[in-house]
Amino acid sequence: MENARSFMMLAAIFFLFIGACTYAAQTVQSIENASRLVYGLNASGGGKIQTTLEAEDRQTYSGAQILFMIRNGDAGDANIEVDGVPYAAGNDYTELNPSGIAMGHAYSADYLRDPSGNLIKIAFRS
């Protein structure tokens, strides 16, 4: 009876050991697969993150919105051009001649930036 009990205890310990070894091997294999995946993602990325913003439909502005931008300096330091007519940023609104801007027209905007990403000019075209 004592031998049977010892044999059953030895068998249980053996199966627990085999189960623990199998679990450890699967864990190591999962970590290796994850490492290969991360390496593949980083190697194919070239070390740079590149994004592209594609707008499906261009934003349109009314002439009144553009005039408001010019008068209030909402464009920051960027110059504004409307149909080829330049307007300097921060102009005195008393010197502004809005006759070249049709208030009822819809204008699409092109944004020109320098290499560091700062806005230089906003060009509106009707």
N, CA, C and O atoms as a GROMACS GRO file, in nm:
protein
  504
    1MET      N    1   0.081  -0.119   0.000
    1MET     CA    2   0.000   0.000   0.000
    1MET      C    3   0.086   0.126   0.000
    1MET      O    4   0.056   0.224  -0.067
    2GLU      N    5   0.193   0.120   0.076
    2GLU     CA    6   0.285   0.235   0.083
    2GLU      C    7   0.353   0.256  -0.051
    2GLU      O    8   0.376   0.370  -0.091
    3ASN      N    9   0.386   0.148  -0.120
    3ASN     CA   10   0.450   0.160  -0.252
    3ASN      C   11   0.354   0.222  -0.354
    3ASN      O   12   0.397   0.303  -0.436
    4ALA      N   13   0.228   0.187  -0.349
    4ALA     CA   14   0.130   0.242  -0.443
    4ALA      C   15   0.113   0.392  -0.418
    4ALA      O   16   0.106   0.471  -0.512
    5ARG      N   17   0.107   0.430  -0.292
    5ARG     CA   18   0.093   0.572  -0.260
    5ARG      C   19   0.217   0.651  -0.306
    5ARG      O   20   0.202   0.760  -0.360
    6SER      N   21   0.335   0.598  -0.286
    6SER     CA   22   0.458   0.664  -0.331
    6SER      C   23   0.462   0.674  -0.483
    6SER      O   24   0.503   0.776  -0.538
    7PHE      N   25   0.417   0.565  -0.552
    7PHE     CA   26   0.415   0.567  -0.698
    7PHE      C   27   0.317   0.673  -0.750
    7PHE      O   28   0.348   0.743  -0.846
    8MET      N   29   0.199   0.684  -0.688
    8MET     CA   30   0.100   0.783  -0.731
    8MET      C   31   0.152   0.925  -0.706
    8MET      O   32   0.129   1.015  -0.788
    9MET      N   33   0.220   0.946  -0.596
    9MET     CA   34   0.277   1.078  -0.566
    9MET      C   35   0.387   1.112  -0.666
    9MET      O   36   0.394   1.225  -0.713
   10LEU      N   37   0.470   1.016  -0.698
   10LEU     CA   38   0.578   1.035  -0.795
   10LEU      C   39   0.520   1.064  -0.933
   10LEU      O   40   0.571   1.151  -1.005
   11ALA      N   41   0.415   0.993  -0.972
   11ALA     CA   42   0.351   1.014  -1.103
   11ALA      C   43   0.288   1.154  -1.109
   11ALA      O   44   0.299   1.222  -1.211
   12ALA      N   45   0.223   1.197  -1.000
   12ALA     CA   46   0.162   1.330  -0.998
   12ALA      C   47   0.268   1.439  -1.009
   12ALA      O   48   0.250   1.536  -1.083
   13ILE      N   49   0.377   1.423  -0.936
   13ILE     CA   50   0.486   1.521  -0.943
   13ILE      C   51   0.547   1.523  -1.082
   13ILE      O   52   0.580   1.630  -1.134
   14PHE      N   53   0.562   1.406  -1.145
   14PHE     CA   54   0.619   1.397  -1.280
   14PHE      C   55   0.529   1.469  -1.381
   14PHE      O   56   0.578   1.544  -1.464
   15PHE      N   57   0.397   1.447  -1.373
   15PHE     CA   58   0.305   1.512  -1.468
   15PHE      C   59   0.299   1.664  -1.445
   15PHE      O   60   0.286   1.740  -1.540
   16LEU      N   61   0.307   1.707  -1.319
   16LEU     CA   62   0.314   1.850  -1.292
   16LEU      C   63   0.441   1.912  -1.349
   16LEU      O   64   0.438   2.022  -1.403
   17PHE      N   65   0.552   1.841  -1.338
   17PHE     CA   66   0.679   1.889  -1.392
   17PHE      C   67   0.672   1.899  -1.544
   17PHE      O   68   0.717   1.998  -1.602
   18ILE      N   69   0.616   1.796  -1.609
   18ILE     CA   70   0.603   1.797  -1.755
   18ILE      C   71   0.511   1.913  -1.798
   18ILE      O   72   0.540   1.981  -1.896
   19GLY      N   73   0.401   1.935  -1.726
   19GLY     CA   74   0.310   2.045  -1.757
   19GLY      C   75   0.377   2.181  -1.742
   19GLY      O   76   0.359   2.270  -1.825
   20ALA      N   77   0.456   2.198  -1.636
   20ALA     CA   78   0.526   2.324  -1.614
   20ALA      C   79   0.630   2.349  -1.723
   20ALA      O   80   0.646   2.462  -1.769
   21CYS      N   81   0.700   2.244  -1.764
   21CYS     CA   82   0.799   2.258  -1.872
   21CYS      C   83   0.732   2.294  -2.004
   21CYS      O   84   0.782   2.379  -2.078
   22THR      N   85   0.618   2.232  -2.033
   22THR     CA   86   0.545   2.263  -2.156
   22THR      C   87   0.495   2.407  -2.155
   22THR      O   88   0.505   2.476  -2.256
   23TYR      N   89   0.443   2.452  -2.042
   23TYR     CA   90   0.396   2.590  -2.029
   23TYR      C   91   0.511   2.689  -2.048
   23TYR      O   92   0.495   2.790  -2.116
   24ALA      N   93   0.626   2.660  -1.988
   24ALA     CA   94   0.742   2.748  -2.002
   24ALA      C   95   0.790   2.754  -2.147
   24ALA      O   96   0.825   2.861  -2.196
   25ALA      N   97   0.790   2.639  -2.215
   25ALA     CA   98   0.834   2.636  -2.355
   25ALA      C   99   0.738   2.717  -2.444
   25ALA      O  100   0.782   2.788  -2.534
   26GLN      N  101   0.608   2.706  -2.419
   26GLN     CA  102   0.511   2.784  -2.498
   26GLN      C  103   0.523   2.934  -2.470
   26GLN      O  104   0.507   3.015  -2.560
   27THR      N  105   0.552   2.970  -2.346
   27THR     CA  106   0.570   3.111  -2.312
   27THR      C  107   0.692   3.168  -2.382
   27THR      O  108   0.687   3.279  -2.436
   28VAL      N  109   0.802   3.094  -2.381
   28VAL     CA  110   0.923   3.139  -2.450
   28VAL      C  111   0.898   3.152  -2.600
   28VAL      O  112   0.944   3.248  -2.662
   29GLN      N  113   0.825   3.058  -2.658
   29GLN     CA  114   0.795   3.064  -2.801
   29GLN      C  115   0.706   3.185  -2.833
   29GLN      O  116   0.724   3.249  -2.936
   30SER      N  117   0.610   3.215  -2.748
   30SER     CA  118   0.524   3.332  -2.768
   30SER      C  119   0.604   3.462  -2.762
   30SER      O  120   0.583   3.552  -2.842
   31ILE      N  121   0.695   3.471  -2.666
   31ILE     CA  122   0.780   3.590  -2.654
   31ILE      C  123   0.869   3.604  -2.777
   31ILE      O  124   0.889   3.715  -2.827
   32GLU      N  125   0.923   3.493  -2.826
   32GLU     CA  126   1.007   3.497  -2.946
   32GLU      C  127   0.927   3.544  -3.067
   32GLU      O  128   0.975   3.626  -3.145
   33ASN      N  129   0.806   3.492  -3.084
   33ASN     CA  130   0.721   3.535  -3.196
   33ASN      C  131   0.687   3.684  -3.186
   33ASN      O  132   0.687   3.754  -3.288
   34ALA      N  133   0.657   3.731  -3.066
   34ALA     CA  134   0.627   3.873  -3.048
   34ALA      C  135   0.749   3.960  -3.078
   34ALA      O  136   0.736   4.066  -3.138
   35SER      N  137   0.867   3.915  -3.036
   35SER     CA  138   0.990   3.989  -3.065
   35SER      C  139   1.016   3.997  -3.214
   35SER      O  140   1.055   4.102  -3.265
   36ARG      N  141   0.994   3.887  -3.285
   36ARG     CA  142   1.013   3.888  -3.431
   36ARG      C  143   0.914   3.982  -3.498
   36ARG      O  144   0.949   4.053  -3.592
   37LEU      N  145   0.791   3.983  -3.451
   37LEU     CA  146   0.690   4.072  -3.508
   37LEU      C  147   0.726   4.218  -3.486
   37LEU      O  148   0.719   4.298  -3.579
   38VAL      N  149   0.767   4.253  -3.365
   38VAL     CA  150   0.805   4.391  -3.335
   38VAL      C  151   0.928   4.432  -3.416
   38VAL      O  152   0.933   4.543  -3.467
   39TYR      N  153   1.025   4.343  -3.428
   39TYR     CA  154   1.144   4.373  -3.508
   39TYR      C  155   1.106   4.396  -3.654
   39TYR      O  156   1.155   4.489  -3.717
   40GLY      N  157   1.018   4.312  -3.707
   40GLY     CA  158   0.974   4.328  -3.846
   40GLY      C  159   0.900   4.459  -3.867
   40GLY      O  160   0.919   4.524  -3.970
   41LEU      N  161   0.817   4.498  -3.772
   41LEU     CA  162   0.745   4.625  -3.785
   41LEU      C  163   0.840   4.744  -3.778
   41LEU      O  164   0.825   4.840  -3.854
   42ASN      N  165   0.937   4.738  -3.688
   42ASN     CA  166   1.032   4.848  -3.676
   42ASN      C  167   1.130   4.854  -3.793
   42ASN      O  168   1.166   4.963  -3.837
   43ALA      N  169   1.172   4.740  -3.842
   43ALA     CA  170   1.268   4.738  -3.953
   43ALA      C  171   1.204   4.788  -4.081
   43ALA      O  172   1.270   4.857  -4.160
   44SER      N  173   1.078   4.756  -4.104
   44SER     CA  174   1.013   4.800  -4.227
   44SER      C  175   0.973   4.947  -4.219
   44SER      O  176   0.947   5.009  -4.323
   45GLY      N  177   0.966   5.003  -4.100
   45GLY     CA  178   0.926   5.142  -4.085
   45GLY      C  179   1.036   5.240  -4.118
   45GLY      O  180   1.007   5.358  -4.140
   46GLY      N  181   1.159   5.198  -4.122
   46GLY     CA  182   1.268   5.286  -4.156
   46GLY      C  183   1.303   5.385  -4.046
   46GLY      O  184   1.382   5.477  -4.071
   47GLY      N  185   1.250   5.372  -3.929
   47GLY     CA  186   1.284   5.461  -3.820
   47GLY      C  187   1.212   5.594  -3.822
   47GLY      O  188   1.230   5.674  -3.730
   48LYS      N  189   1.131   5.620  -3.922
   48LYS     CA  190   1.060   5.747  -3.930
   48LYS      C  191   0.910   5.720  -3.933
   48LYS      O  192   0.864   5.619  -3.986
   49ILE      N  193   0.838   5.812  -3.876
   49ILE     CA  194   0.692   5.804  -3.883
   49ILE      C  195   0.649   5.906  -3.988
   49ILE      O  196   0.678   6.025  -3.976
   50GLN      N  197   0.580   5.858  -4.088
   50GLN     CA  198   0.533   5.947  -4.193
   50GLN      C  199   0.382   5.940  -4.197
   50GLN      O  200   0.323   5.832  -4.199
   51THR      N  201   0.320   6.056  -4.198
   51THR     CA  202   0.175   6.060  -4.205
   51THR      C  203   0.133   6.143  -4.325
   51THR      O  204   0.202   6.235  -4.367
   52THR      N  205   0.021   6.109  -4.377
   52THR     CA  206  -0.036   6.184  -4.489
   52THR      C  207  -0.180   6.216  -4.454
   52THR      O  208  -0.259   6.129  -4.419
   53LEU      N  209  -0.211   6.342  -4.465
   53LEU     CA  210  -0.348   6.385  -4.440
   53LEU      C  211  -0.411   6.416  -4.574
   53LEU      O  212  -0.371   6.510  -4.643
   54GLU      N  213  -0.508   6.337  -4.610
   54GLU     CA  214  -0.576   6.358  -4.736
   54GLU      C  215  -0.720   6.400  -4.706
   54GLU      O  216  -0.798   6.324  -4.650
   55ALA      N  217  -0.751   6.521  -4.745
   55ALA     CA  218  -0.888   6.570  -4.727
   55ALA      C  219  -0.968   6.534  -4.851
   55ALA      O  220  -0.928   6.566  -4.963
   56GLU      N  221  -1.079   6.468  -4.831
   56GLU     CA  222  -1.160   6.425  -4.944
   56GLU      C  223  -1.224   6.544  -5.014
   56GLU      O  224  -1.229   6.550  -5.137
   57ASP      N  225  -1.273   6.638  -4.937
   57ASP     CA  226  -1.330   6.757  -4.998
   57ASP      C  227  -1.261   6.879  -4.939
   57ASP      O  228  -1.238   6.886  -4.818
   58ARG      N  229  -1.228   6.972  -5.024
   58ARG     CA  230  -1.154   7.090  -4.981
   58ARG      C  231  -1.247   7.183  -4.902
   58ARG      O  232  -1.366   7.195  -4.932
   59GLN      N  233  -1.190   7.247  -4.803
   59GLN     CA  234  -1.268   7.343  -4.726
   59GLN      C  235  -1.290   7.467  -4.811
   59GLN      O  236  -1.202   7.511  -4.884
   60THR      N  237  -1.407   7.521  -4.801
   60THR     CA  238  -1.437   7.645  -4.872
   60THR      C  239  -1.469   7.754  -4.770
   60THR      O  240  -1.525   7.729  -4.663
   61TYR      N  241  -1.431   7.874  -4.807
   61TYR     CA  242  -1.453   7.990  -4.722
   61TYR      C  243  -1.529   8.094  -4.803
   61TYR      O  244  -1.509   8.106  -4.924
   62SER      N  245  -1.615   8.167  -4.738
   62SER     CA  246  -1.684   8.276  -4.806
   62SER      C  247  -1.593   8.399  -4.804
   62SER      O  248  -1.497   8.405  -4.728
   63GLY      N  249  -1.624   8.494  -4.889
   63GLY     CA  250  -1.547   8.618  -4.891
   63GLY      C  251  -1.552   8.690  -4.758
   63GLY      O  252  -1.454   8.752  -4.717
   64ALA      N  253  -1.667   8.684  -4.691
   64ALA     CA  254  -1.681   8.749  -4.561
   64ALA      C  255  -1.589   8.685  -4.457
   64ALA      O  256  -1.530   8.755  -4.374
   65GLN      N  257  -1.575   8.553  -4.460
   65GLN     CA  258  -1.485   8.486  -4.367
   65GLN      C  259  -1.340   8.526  -4.392
   65GLN      O  260  -1.263   8.546  -4.298
   66ILE      N  261  -1.304   8.536  -4.520
   66ILE     CA  262  -1.166   8.574  -4.553
   66ILE      C  263  -1.139   8.717  -4.508
   66ILE      O  264  -1.033   8.745  -4.451
   67LEU      N  265  -1.232   8.806  -4.533
   67LEU     CA  266  -1.215   8.945  -4.489
   67LEU      C  267  -1.202   8.953  -4.338
   67LEU      O  268  -1.123   9.031  -4.286
   68PHE      N  269  -1.279   8.873  -4.266
   68PHE     CA  270  -1.270   8.868  -4.120
   68PHE      C  271  -1.131   8.820  -4.078
   68PHE      O  272  -1.073   8.875  -3.984
   69MET      N  273  -1.077   8.718  -4.147
   69MET     CA  274  -0.942   8.669  -4.116
   69MET      C  275  -0.838   8.778  -4.136
   69MET      O  276  -0.748   8.795  -4.054
   70ILE      N  277  -0.849   8.850  -4.246
   70ILE     CA  278  -0.751   8.954  -4.277
   70ILE      C  279  -0.759   9.067  -4.174
   70ILE      O  280  -0.657   9.114  -4.125
   71ARG      N  281  -0.879   9.110  -4.142
   71ARG     CA  282  -0.896   9.224  -4.052
   71ARG      C  283  -0.855   9.191  -3.910
   71ARG      O  284  -0.798   9.276  -3.841
   72ASN      N  285  -0.882   9.070  -3.863
   72ASN     CA  286  -0.854   9.035  -3.724
   72ASN      C  287  -0.721   8.964  -3.705
   72ASN      O  288  -0.684   8.933  -3.592
   73GLY      N  289  -0.650   8.938  -3.812
   73GLY     CA  290  -0.520   8.872  -3.800
   73GLY      C  291  -0.531   8.729  -3.752
   73GLY      O  292  -0.442   8.681  -3.682
   74ASP      N  293  -0.639   8.659  -3.789
   74ASP     CA  294  -0.658   8.520  -3.746
   74ASP      C  295  -0.557   8.425  -3.809
   74ASP      O  296  -0.543   8.312  -3.762
   75ALA      N  297  -0.487   8.467  -3.912
   75ALA     CA  298  -0.390   8.380  -3.978
   75ALA      C  299  -0.255   8.384  -3.909
   75ALA      O  300  -0.161   8.319  -3.955
   76GLY      N  301  -0.243   8.459  -3.801
   76GLY     CA  302  -0.115   8.469  -3.731
   76GLY      C  303  -0.018   8.554  -3.813
   76GLY      O  304  -0.053   8.663  -3.857
   77ASP      N  305   0.104   8.503  -3.833
   77ASP     CA  306   0.204   8.575  -3.912
   77ASP      C  307   0.195   8.543  -4.060
   77ASP      O  308   0.274   8.596  -4.139
   78ALA      N  309   0.103   8.460  -4.099
   78ALA     CA  310   0.092   8.418  -4.239
   78ALA      C  311   0.028   8.529  -4.322
   78ALA      O  312  -0.066   8.595  -4.278
   79ASN      N  313   0.080   8.546  -4.443
   79ASN     CA  314   0.019   8.640  -4.537
   79ASN      C  315  -0.097   8.571  -4.606
   79ASN      O  316  -0.099   8.449  -4.620
   80ILE      N  317  -0.192   8.650  -4.648
   80ILE     CA  318  -0.311   8.596  -4.714
   80ILE      C  319  -0.316   8.651  -4.855
   80ILE      O  320  -0.292   8.770  -4.879
   81GLU      N  321  -0.346   8.563  -4.949
   81GLU     CA  322  -0.358   8.602  -5.089
   81GLU      C  323  -0.496   8.558  -5.138
   81GLU      O  324  -0.534   8.442  -5.120
   82VAL      N  325  -0.569   8.650  -5.199
   82VAL     CA  326  -0.702   8.619  -5.249
   82VAL      C  327  -0.702   8.644  -5.400
   82VAL      O  328  -0.689   8.758  -5.444
   83ASP      N  329  -0.718   8.538  -5.477
   83ASP     CA  330  -0.716   8.545  -5.623
   83ASP      C  331  -0.597   8.624  -5.676
   83ASP      O  332  -0.611   8.705  -5.768
   84GLY      N  333  -0.480   8.600  -5.618
   84GLY     CA  334  -0.357   8.664  -5.664
   84GLY      C  335  -0.327   8.799  -5.602
   84GLY      O  336  -0.220   8.854  -5.625
   85VAL      N  337  -0.418   8.854  -5.524
   85VAL     CA  338  -0.397   8.983  -5.459
   85VAL      C  339  -0.347   8.958  -5.317
   85VAL      O  340  -0.419   8.899  -5.236
   86PRO      N  341  -0.223   9.002  -5.285
   86PRO     CA  342  -0.169   8.975  -5.151
   86PRO      C  343  -0.222   9.074  -5.047
   86PRO      O  344  -0.240   9.193  -5.075
   87TYR      N  345  -0.244   9.023  -4.928
   87TYR     CA  346  -0.282   9.105  -4.813
   87TYR      C  347  -0.185   9.068  -4.702
   87TYR      O  348  -0.174   8.951  -4.666
   88ALA      N  349  -0.114   9.168  -4.648
   88ALA     CA  350  -0.015   9.142  -4.544
   88ALA      C  351  -0.084   9.108  -4.413
   88ALA      O  352  -0.193   9.157  -4.383
   89ALA      N  353  -0.019   9.022  -4.337
   89ALA     CA  354  -0.074   8.985  -4.206
   89ALA      C  355  -0.067   9.105  -4.113
   89ALA      O  356   0.033   9.177  -4.109
   90GLY      N  357  -0.172   9.125  -4.038
   90GLY     CA  358  -0.175   9.231  -3.938
   90GLY      C  359  -0.188   9.370  -3.997
   90GLY      O  360  -0.149   9.468  -3.933
   91ASN      N  361  -0.242   9.382  -4.117
   91ASN     CA  362  -0.265   9.513  -4.178
   91ASN      C  363  -0.361   9.595  -4.092
   91ASN      O  364  -0.448   9.541  -4.024
   92ASP      N  365  -0.344   9.724  -4.098
   92ASP     CA  366  -0.439   9.813  -4.033
   92ASP      C  367  -0.569   9.806  -4.112
   92ASP      O  368  -0.570   9.827  -4.234
   93TYR      N  369  -0.678   9.778  -4.045
   93TYR     CA  370  -0.804   9.756  -4.118
   93TYR      C  371  -0.854   9.882  -4.187
   93TYR      O  372  -0.936   9.873  -4.278
   94THR      N  373  -0.807   9.999  -4.145
   94THR     CA  374  -0.850  10.121  -4.213
   94THR      C  375  -0.784  10.135  -4.350
   94THR      O  376  -0.837  10.203  -4.437
   95GLU      N  377  -0.669  10.070  -4.369
   95GLU     CA  378  -0.599  10.076  -4.497
   95GLU      C  379  -0.641   9.961  -4.590
   95GLU      O  380  -0.596   9.956  -4.704
   96LEU      N  381  -0.722   9.872  -4.542
   96LEU     CA  382  -0.761   9.754  -4.619
   96LEU      C  383  -0.863   9.790  -4.726
   96LEU      O  384  -0.963   9.856  -4.698
   97ASN      N  385  -0.837   9.747  -4.849
   97ASN     CA  386  -0.929   9.769  -4.960
   97ASN      C  387  -0.994   9.634  -4.994
   97ASN      O  388  -0.932   9.553  -5.064
   98PRO      N  389  -1.115   9.609  -4.947
   98PRO     CA  390  -1.177   9.478  -4.968
   98PRO      C  391  -1.247   9.463  -5.103
   98PRO      O  392  -1.322   9.367  -5.123
   99SER      N  393  -1.225   9.556  -5.196
   99SER     CA  394  -1.299   9.551  -5.322
   99SER      C  395  -1.261   9.429  -5.406
   99SER      O  396  -1.340   9.387  -5.491
  100GLY      N  397  -1.144   9.372  -5.385
  100GLY     CA  398  -1.103   9.254  -5.462
  100GLY      C  399  -1.160   9.124  -5.409
  100GLY      O  400  -1.141   9.019  -5.470
  101ILE      N  401  -1.228   9.130  -5.297
  101ILE     CA  402  -1.283   9.009  -5.236
  101ILE      C  403  -1.434   9.010  -5.255
  101ILE      O  404  -1.504   9.097  -5.202
  102ALA      N  405  -1.485   8.914  -5.329
  102ALA     CA  406  -1.630   8.903  -5.350
  102ALA      C  407  -1.691   8.833  -5.230
  102ALA      O  408  -1.659   8.717  -5.202
  103MET      N  409  -1.777   8.901  -5.158
  103MET     CA  410  -1.832   8.848  -5.034
  103MET      C  411  -1.915   8.721  -5.054
  103MET      O  412  -1.920   8.636  -4.965
  104GLY      N  413  -1.980   8.707  -5.167
  104GLY     CA  414  -2.067   8.593  -5.189
  104GLY      C  415  -1.999   8.472  -5.251
  104GLY      O  416  -2.059   8.365  -5.257
  105HIS      N  417  -1.876   8.488  -5.297
  105HIS     CA  418  -1.806   8.375  -5.361
  105HIS      C  419  -1.758   8.274  -5.258
  105HIS      O  420  -1.737   8.306  -5.141
  106ALA      N  421  -1.740   8.152  -5.305
  106ALA     CA  422  -1.679   8.047  -5.223
  106ALA      C  423  -1.535   8.032  -5.268
  106ALA      O  424  -1.509   8.016  -5.388
  107TYR      N  425  -1.442   8.036  -5.176
  107TYR     CA  426  -1.300   8.027  -5.204
  107TYR      C  427  -1.244   7.899  -5.143
  107TYR      O  428  -1.283   7.860  -5.033
  108SER      N  429  -1.154   7.834  -5.216
  108SER     CA  430  -1.082   7.719  -5.159
  108SER      C  431  -0.944   7.767  -5.117
  108SER      O  432  -0.889   7.859  -5.178
  109ALA      N  433  -0.889   7.706  -5.015
  109ALA     CA  434  -0.763   7.752  -4.956
  109ALA      C  435  -0.650   7.655  -4.985
  109ALA      O  436  -0.667   7.534  -4.980
  110ASP      N  437  -0.532   7.712  -5.015
  110ASP     CA  438  -0.407   7.637  -5.024
  110ASP      C  439  -0.315   7.692  -4.916
  110ASP      O  440  -0.295   7.814  -4.907
  111TYR      N  441  -0.260   7.603  -4.835
  111TYR     CA  442  -0.175   7.644  -4.725
  111TYR      C  443  -0.030   7.618  -4.762
  111TYR      O  444   0.006   7.505  -4.795
  112LEU      N  445   0.054   7.721  -4.757
  112LEU     CA  446   0.197   7.706  -4.788
  112LEU      C  447   0.274   7.713  -4.657
  112LEU      O  448   0.257   7.805  -4.577
  113ARG      N  449   0.361   7.613  -4.637
  113ARG     CA  450   0.437   7.604  -4.512
  113ARG      C  451   0.586   7.598  -4.542
  113ARG      O  452   0.627   7.555  -4.650
  114ASP      N  453   0.667   7.640  -4.445
  114ASP     CA  454   0.812   7.627  -4.460
  114ASP      C  455   0.853   7.486  -4.417
  114ASP      O  456   0.769   7.410  -4.369
  115PRO      N  457   0.980   7.449  -4.436
  115PRO     CA  458   1.022   7.311  -4.403
  115PRO      C  459   0.999   7.270  -4.258
  115PRO      O  460   0.985   7.151  -4.229
  116SER      N  461   0.995   7.366  -4.166
  116SER     CA  462   0.971   7.331  -4.026
  116SER      C  463   0.822   7.322  -3.993
  116SER      O  464   0.787   7.289  -3.880
  117GLY      N  465   0.735   7.350  -4.091
  117GLY     CA  466   0.592   7.333  -4.070
  117GLY      C  467   0.516   7.459  -4.032
  117GLY      O  468   0.396   7.454  -4.009
  118ASN      N  469   0.586   7.572  -4.025
  118ASN     CA  470   0.518   7.698  -3.991
  118ASN      C  471   0.442   7.750  -4.112
  118ASN      O  472   0.488   7.738  -4.226
  119LEU      N  473   0.326   7.805  -4.087
  119LEU     CA  474   0.241   7.857  -4.194
  119LEU      C  475   0.299   7.988  -4.246
  119LEU      O  476   0.322   8.082  -4.170
  120ILE      N  477   0.322   7.994  -4.378
  120ILE     CA  478   0.378   8.113  -4.441
  120ILE      C  479   0.269   8.194  -4.510
  120ILE      O  480   0.261   8.316  -4.493
  121LYS      N  481   0.186   8.125  -4.588
  121LYS     CA  482   0.087   8.197  -4.667
  121LYS      C  483  -0.036   8.110  -4.685
  121LYS      O  484  -0.028   7.988  -4.696
  122ILE      N  485  -0.152   8.176  -4.688
  122ILE     CA  486  -0.277   8.110  -4.722
  122ILE      C  487  -0.325   8.173  -4.852
  122ILE      O  488  -0.349   8.294  -4.858
  123ALA      N  489  -0.338   8.091  -4.955
  123ALA     CA  490  -0.382   8.141  -5.086
  123ALA      C  491  -0.524   8.093  -5.110
  123ALA      O  492  -0.551   7.973  -5.114
  124PHE      N  493  -0.614   8.188  -5.127
  124PHE     CA  494  -0.754   8.157  -5.155
  124PHE      C  495  -0.780   8.174  -5.304
  124PHE      O  496  -0.741   8.275  -5.363
  125ARG      N  497  -0.847   8.076  -5.363
  125ARG     CA  498  -0.882   8.081  -5.505
  125ARG      C  499  -1.031   8.056  -5.519
  125ARG      O  500  -1.088   7.971  -5.450
  126SER      N  501  -1.094   8.132  -5.608
  126SER     CA  502  -1.238   8.111  -5.629
  126SER      C  503  -1.263   8.014  -5.743
  126SER      O  504  -1.378   7.985  -5.775
   0.00000   0.00000   0.00000
